[in-house]
């Protein structure tokens, strides 16, 4: 399974911010939309990732408030990225190695979507459920008597 398969099922809604936006505004957007990340864009390019992890770290650093902190000061400037053709096993491996919960999908320098660890887990579960259904159907449709001896040998 590839990243493109997950994005096709997930849909294409994207939420972004800019490095110049206030962290307070970005956190407000994340809360309103009930999302865990924003892709940070500048001049049409992905320049970072802002997740609830960076938001919390910035708030703790500022004594529990955002103050005048910009997204630039809080964002991860080097997020993991993948392409539409990246295999899900590779995405899982990369996310686990870097403890990343969100990964921008970029194709020809254009943002195509964001894959979350939840999306990956859901794809794995859906795939396993499909395989289980196929195996159960195969077992249920097993031809009767196939393992028995032919009639001529029974006499």
URNORKA-V482266 format. One record per residue. N is the residue number from 1. RES is the residue in one letter. PSI is psi in degrees with one decimal (NA if undefined). OMEGA is omega in whole degrees, -180 to 180 (* if undefined). NEAR is the number of other C-alpha atoms within 10 Angstrom. Layout:
# URNORKA-V482266
n	res	psi	omega	near
N	RES	PSI	OMEGA	NEAR
N	RES	PSI	OMEGA	NEAR
This chain:
# URNORKA-V482266
n	res	psi	omega	near
1	X	140.6	-178	13
2	X	164.8	179	15
3	X	-37.8	-180	24
4	X	-33.9	179	19
5	X	-41.0	-179	14
6	X	-43.3	-180	18
7	X	-33.1	179	18
8	X	-40.8	179	9
9	X	-40.4	-174	10
10	X	-37.0	-175	13
11	X	173.6	-170	9
12	X	19.5	-180	11
13	X	125.5	-180	9
14	X	140.1	175	12
15	X	129.3	-178	16
16	X	167.5	174	16
17	X	174.9	177	22
18	X	160.5	179	20
19	X	-27.9	-177	21
20	X	-17.5	180	14
21	X	154.1	178	15
22	X	146.4	178	20
23	X	-34.3	178	27
24	X	-45.1	179	18
25	X	-40.1	179	14
26	X	-43.4	179	22
27	X	-38.4	178	22
28	X	-44.0	179	12
29	X	-43.7	179	17
30	X	-40.8	180	19
31	X	-44.4	-179	12
32	X	-41.0	-176	9
33	X	-3.0	-179	10
34	X	52.2	179	9
35	X	155.7	-177	13
36	X	-0.4	-178	16
37	X	157.3	171	27
38	X	136.7	174	24
39	X	132.3	-180	27
40	X	119.5	-176	25
41	X	143.5	174	17
42	X	123.1	180	14
43	X	39.7	177	7
44	X	3.4	-179	10
45	X	148.9	175	13
46	X	121.8	-180	22
47	X	-3.9	179	18
48	X	179.9	179	24
49	X	135.7	177	26
50	X	117.9	178	27
51	X	171.0	179	22
52	X	-26.0	178	16
53	X	-47.9	180	14
54	X	-35.7	179	18
55	X	-46.8	180	21
56	X	-43.6	179	16
57	X	-41.3	179	12
58	X	-40.5	180	22
59	X	-42.6	179	17
60	X	-42.1	180	12
61	X	-30.6	-179	11
62	X	22.7	177	13
63	X	29.1	176	9
64	X	2.5	178	11
65	X	166.9	177	13
66	X	-25.2	-177	20
67	X	-134.5	180	13
68	X	21.0	-177	11
69	X	135.8	177	17
70	X	162.2	176	19
71	X	-38.7	-179	26
72	X	-41.0	-178	20
73	X	-22.9	-175	14
74	X	-24.8	-171	23
75	X	161.0	170	23
76	X	111.7	-176	18
77	X	-6.3	-178	15
78	X	59.1	-177	10
79	X	153.1	171	18
80	X	144.3	175	18
81	X	161.9	175	19
82	X	176.9	178	21
83	X	174.2	177	21
84	X	-25.5	-177	16
85	X	-3.8	-179	13
86	X	133.7	179	15
87	X	145.9	-178	15
88	X	-34.5	178	19
89	X	-38.6	178	13
90	X	-41.9	177	13
91	X	-46.8	179	22
92	X	-47.3	-179	16
93	X	-46.6	-179	11
94	X	-44.2	-179	16
95	X	-41.3	180	18
96	X	-42.0	-179	12
97	X	-39.7	-176	9
98	X	4.0	-177	10
99	X	38.1	-179	10
100	X	135.2	179	15
101	X	-16.3	-178	19
102	X	143.6	-179	23
103	X	118.6	176	22
104	X	143.2	177	23
105	X	119.7	-176	23
106	X	133.7	177	17
107	X	122.7	-176	14
108	X	45.6	178	7
109	X	8.7	-180	11
110	X	134.8	177	12
111	X	124.4	-180	18
112	X	-22.0	-178	19
113	X	-172.4	177	24
114	X	132.1	176	24
115	X	130.1	177	21
116	X	163.3	177	19
117	X	-33.7	176	17
118	X	-43.8	179	11
119	X	-42.2	180	18
120	X	-47.5	-180	19
121	X	-42.1	180	13
122	X	-41.5	179	13
123	X	-39.8	178	18
124	X	-46.9	-180	16
125	X	-45.5	179	12
126	X	-41.7	179	12
127	X	-43.5	179	13
128	X	-39.9	178	12
129	X	-41.4	178	12
130	X	-45.6	178	12
131	X	-41.6	178	12
132	X	-43.2	178	12
133	X	-42.9	-179	12
134	X	-43.0	179	12
135	X	-42.2	179	12
136	X	-39.7	178	12
137	X	-39.0	179	11
138	X	-45.1	-180	11
139	X	-42.6	-180	10
140	X	-33.7	-179	10
141	X	12.1	-180	9
142	X	128.2	-179	10
143	X	131.9	180	9
144	X	144.7	174	8
145	X	5.0	-178	8
146	X	-29.5	-179	8
147	X	-3.4	179	7
148	X	160.7	177	8
149	X	151.6	176	9
150	X	153.1	-178	10
151	X	-38.5	-176	7
152	X	-32.6	-179	6
153	X	-18.4	-178	6
154	X	-11.8	-177	7
155	X	NA	*	5
